[in-house]
Amino acid sequence: MSGSIPFTGGTDGYHTYRIPALLLTPGGTLLAFAEGRRTSGADSGDIDVVARRSTDGGATWDDQRVVTAHGADTAGNPCVAVDPVSGDVVLLTCRNGGDDSAADIRTGRAPARRVYVQRSADDGGTWTAAAEISAQARPSWMRWYATGPGAAVALTAGPHAGRLVAPCNHSRGPSGSGDDGTEGRYAGGHSLLSDDGGRSWRLGFTSSNPNNALNEDEATACELPDGRLYFNCRADSSDTLPGNRADAYSADGGETLETAYRPQATLATPVVQGQVLALPGGRLLYSGPTAPDARAAMGLWTSRDAGATWDPRLRVSGLPAAYSATALVDADTVGLLYETGDWSPYARIEFVRVPLADLA
């Protein structure tokens, strides 16, 4: 494996870089995205979405550019895809006040999170201004809202070919006596759909497990060879359910789920974001920390049965590690972009090239 380091904390005016997203454009340019957190590593504050471009498969990266900024507010949760009709890169992000924590938003003390979209017609060289789509994307009952983070899916087959599907999560206001909205049972998953290349959006399925034991969180998705969608999410679950991941399937392009999210016990990971990717030949790839109870030891799993079961395939590092993103760099190589560091998983974001032969 060969690699590079596109983002290092303490450089280019940012204290910390977090929340990676990765995309290969139709022109062959690799785009690496992250949240640039100006003053600290906290999830709120003055945060921009930044990007770097590589035209040599991730060996080197051009100068960093700010893609999304809202003054001192928080811009975050990059979720990116290519519109297959125009070839444009489409980027979804979220926004909240810089002084507003997730708890403030979930309790209703701060306004609900807002949703934005941007486009690039030149492989990430320039971007349109961030256009708000909250009225399309977020019903009034949703408080917290997060796109991805990571990648949206451009469908290639079936009646919905060309549709963009973004895996998302949300929270709702409390209904129980004494609850304030921060309780896990008020978290859920949903999809965001576009049938015009990302110019307009609408809500697809919404999901919240009725037994209040599985709480959907940050999500990822990919298209299966049979045309269905496979969704996989971080699950902040109770002690009565196995593991910290859950998954579900959609046979109608993300409009509905065949069944509610259910625990995925063969992915033994800590509570953390991860990403799935469809590989050539029908296999699926999952990236995430391999330590079951700590954000450490980045690794890769594969599935040969459409995500029903997963096998550990490759341990990439033994260092602290957290969020990750993947993309096919070429026909023989996967690119992996992930948070890591010598003493903390949030010191830098590294990129490595993984030959598909290593995942056999």
N, C-alpha and C positions, 0 to 999 in steps of 0.2 A: 504494500500500500504506500502511496505517495501522498503528500499533503501540503497545506499552506495555512496561514492564519489571516483571514480577512478582517477580523475585528479583535482588538485588544483593549481592555479597559484602561482608562486613563489617557487615551489618545484622541486627537481630533475634537477635543472639547467635551468629551463624554466620560463620566465616571465609570459607567458599566454598560456593556452591551448584552442584551438578552433577547430571547424569543426569535430564533432563526426561522427563515423561510428560504426555499431554494427553488429555482426554476431554470430550465433550458428553453431559450426562445427558439422560434422557427429558424432564425438566422444563425443559430449555433452559439449564441452568447449565453453564458451562465450568469444568472443574477442571484446574488446573496443579499438577503434582507435581514434587518435586526431592529429592535428597539434601541435607540441611543438614549440612555438615561443620564441627564446632564450632571446632577448634583449628588446622586447616591444610587444604590442598587435597588431602591424601593420600587414597588409596582405602580405607585402614583408619583406625581411631581411633573417637572418639565421634561417631557419625553417626546422624542421625534422618531419617525420611522426612517431609517437610512438604508442605503444600498451601495453595493460595489459590483462592478461588471468584470467578467473574465472572458477573454476570447481565445484562451489556450487551455481550456478544460479545467480551470481552477489552479493552474500552476502559479499564475500571477493575477493581481487584481488592480483595476484602475483606481483613481482617487475616489474617495467616499463622497456621496452626494446625499443631501436631505431630500427625501421624497414626500414626506407628509409631516407638517408642523402646524400646530395650533397655538402659537405663542407659548405661554407658560403652562398650557394645558397638557394633558396626557394624550398622545397618539400611540395606538398600539394594536396588537394582535394582527400582524400582516398575514393575509391569506390570499394567495396569488394563483392565477391560471392564465392560459392562453385561449383567446377566442378563436376557435378553429376556422371561422369564416374570414375574418379580417386579418388574423395573425397578430392582433394587438395583444399586449400583456395587460391583464385586468387585475387590479389590486384592491382588495377590501381591507378596511381598517376600522377601528373603533376610537371613540373620543370620550373623555370625561374631564371634569375640572381638575387642575393640578393638585388642589388641596383636598380632593374627594377620594377617600379610600373605598375599597370594595365593600367594606362593611357599611360605610355611609350610604352607598348606592343601594345595597340590598335592604337596608332598613327604611329607605325612603327619605333619609335626612338630606341626601343629595339627589340631584336630578338623575333620571335614567340615562344609561350610556347611549351614545349616538353612533350611527353607522355611516360610513363614507365609501365612495368608490372613485378610483382614478384609472387612467389608461395611458399606455405608452405605445406609439406606433413605430418606434425606432429602437427596439430591443433594449428598452430601459434607459436610453440616453436622455430623453426628456419625458415629462409627465404632465398631464392635464392637472388643473387644480382639483383638490379634493371636493367632490360634490356630495352633499348629504342626502342619504336615502332612508333615513330613519322612518319616515312615514310609510314607506313601502315595506321595510324590513322588520320593524319592531312594533308589534301590537302594544297597546297602551298598558297592558298588564305586566309586561316584561320590565324588569328593573336592571339587573346586571345583564350584560350582553357581550358575547365574545365570538368573533369570527375565527374559526380554526383553533389555534394558529397553524400556519404551514401552507398547505396547498388546497385549493378547490379542484374540482374534477370537471373536465370537459368531456361529455359523453360522446362516444364514437359510433355506437350501434343502436339499432332499434328505432322506435317512433320518436324518441326524444334526442336523437343524434344532434350534437351541437349545443345542447343545454349545458349551462354552467351550474354546478351544484356545490355550494359551500357548506361544510359541516360546521355547526355552531352550537353554543350553549347559552343558557339564560337563567335568571331567577325570577320568581314571582313574589308578590306580597304575601304576608302570613295570613293564615286562616285559623290557626290554633290559639287557644287562650294562653296568653303569656309569651307567645312567640314574637320575635322581632324581625324575622325575614332572613336572618343569617343561618338558620338551621338548614342542615343538608337536604331535608326533604323538599325544600322549595327550589332546588336546582333541577334543571332539566336540559334535554337536548332538542335541537331542531335543525332543519335544513333551510337554506336560502337558495332560491332558484331564479335563473335568468334564461329566457328563451330568445333573447335578442342580443347575444354577445356581451352581456354585462351592462347594457344601457338602462335597463329597468329590472327590478327585482321583486320577488314576492315570497311569502312564507310557504314552505312545503310542510312536511310532517312536524309535529311537536310531540315530545315524549317525556314522560316522567313516571317512573315505575310506581305503580299504585301501592306496593307494599312498604314504601318509604325506606327501604333498606339499600337500594342502589341509586346513587345520586350522580346523574350524568354531568360530566364536566368537559374539559377541552377535548375536541374531537378531530378525527381524521377519516378520510374515505378514499376508495378507489373503485374503478369499474372492473367487474369480473368478466371472464371470457363469454359467459352466457348473457351478458348485457345487464345483469343486476348490479346494484351498488352494494358494496360492503362498507359499513360504518363501524369504527372502533373508537372508544372514548376512554379517557381517564375516568375512573369510578371511585368516588370517595364513599366507600361502602361500609356497612356495619360489620360487626364481628360474626354475624350469622351467614355472610356470603363469602365465597372464596376469592382471594386476589383483589387487585386494584384496577382491572380492566374489564370492559364490557363491550359487546358487539351486537350488531343487528344488520338486517338486509332489507333492501327495497327493490321491488320488481317493477316499479313504475316511475323510475327516474327521480326518486327522492320525494315524491308526493306523499307517500305513506310508507310505513314499515310493515314487513310481513308479521313480525312479532315485536314486542317491546325489547329494548336493550336487555341482555342477559349477561351474567358473569362469564368472563373468558379466563378460565383457571389455568390454561397452559401458557399464558404470558405472565411469568412470575417477575413482576417489576414493582418498584416503589410507586407511591402516588406521584405521578409526573405525566407531563405531556409526552406523546410519542407519535410516530407517523407510519402509515402504511403506504406501500407503493406496489403497483402491478408490474411484474417482471415479464420479459419475453418468455413465451412457452406456457404461461398460465399460472406460475407460482406467484405468491404474494410475499412481500418483504415488510418486516416491522423493525423499527429502530427505537432503542431506548436503553436506559441503564439496566444492567444484568444483575446488580445486587438487589435482592428482593426487598430489603428494608432500608436502603440508603440510595441517594442520588450519586451513583458511582459505577464505574466499569461499563462504559458505553459498549453496546453490542447489537447484533442483528439476529433476528429470527426469520424463518421462512415457513410458509404454509403451502401444502400441495392439495388441500381440500377446501379451497375458497374461504379460508379463515376459520373453519370449524375447529381445527387444532393447529398448534404452532410448535416448531422445534427450534431450540437454540442452535445457531449456525456458526457465528463468528464473534469473538470478543475483540473489540477494536482497541481498548485501552483499559488499564487498571486504575486510572486516576479518577478523581471526582468528576461527575458528568451529570447533565440534566436534560434539557430540552434538545430536540433534534429535528432535522428536516432531510429529506432525500429526493433525488431526481436521477433519471437516467442521463448520463453524460454522453454516452454513445452506445452502440449496440452491445458492447462487451463490458461496460463499466457503470457502476452506480456511484454517484457523488453523495457523500454524507457530510452535513454541516451540523455541528453540535457544540453545546456549551460545555466547557471544561476548564481545568486549571490544576496547578500543582497542589494547592491547599484548599481551594474552593471551586465548585463547579461553575462559578460565574466570573472567572478572571478573564476569559477570552472565548472566542468562538472559532473553532478549527474546522477545516475542510479536509476530507480525505477521499481519495479515489479507491474504490473497492472493486477489483475484477470480479465479474460474475462467476468465473471459475472457482473463486474462493468460497462461493456460496453453494457449490454443488453438493 
